[in-house]
């Protein structure tokens, strides 16, 4: 009888440990990918934290772009070859003044009136 109760105790302990580990992962969420080494957690300066967070976002987008697989056979298909460009040529326009806020020569500029 002692071996049966010790087996039950061991099984109970193993089940409790498994439940504790499962509860830990459930309540802490998914583990974050820390391969970049950049995290915005624990940074007191909000501007630096925003820069780090945006760098994380850029890295995740880059990883998504790198994971895209394009089948080269698509470019040989008749559907792709039937596409044509409908772009309209835009004529070159004259360039404006270097500083648009400088008064135009020969014009009168009054002083601004103070707001009360």
Order of alpha helices (4+ residues) and beta strands (2+ residues): alpha-alpha-alpha
